[in-house]
Amino acid sequence: MTTGIHTGHVQVTAELHAQRPDVAAGWEEIAEISGNSPSGEVLVTHWMDDPADLPSLASQGPGPYRLRVHARGRDGAVDQTPLDDVVESYLIQSWPAAHQDALLVKATDAYGAQVRAQSADDTIVIDHEDSLDTQTGRERDILRRAERGDYS
């Protein structure tokens, strides 16, 4: 997830489902991506901190999952550091599912449009598993293409 604020607190909620849930209403941006959890653990972590106090998104143990991330409020304080108020909210829905291509379900906030307009070369990846021979590499390739508007 990419937050609009530079530093500060955001509200994150995780929903674990046994099957594909309905898309939640009232969100500005919604995207889906597939992933595999060989360990049976998928944790939400802060950028430079320990995992958040949220359950593992791999609620059914090891295997493939689909994650749907909802965002709202990212346009409220782009690149600012609110000290007291939480201005951004995120909902992550997770369920077991076979791999599918990344999907942009809804795209209405200005910050999301700005992020998608950036060149893939501007994306910083911290991990070195970019080979298309790995699941991680294939997922990153899908995200890079989606950022360029290539949904093929």
Sequence and secondary structure as in RCSB ss.txt:
>XXXX:A:sequence
MTTGIHTGHVQVTAELHAQRPDVAAGWEEIAEISGNSPSGEVLVTHWMDDPADLPSLASQGPGPYRLRVHARGRD
GAVDQTPLDDVVESYLIQSWPAAHQDALLVKATDAYGAQVRAQSADDTIVIDHEDSLDTQTGRERDILRRAERGD
YS
>XXXX:A:secstr
   SSSSS  EEEEEE SS     SS SEEEEEEEEESSS    B TTSSB SS  S TTSSEEEEEEEEEE TT
SSTT   SS    EEEEEEEE      EEEEE  HHHHHHHHS GGG    S    TTSHHHHHHHHHHHHHTT 
  
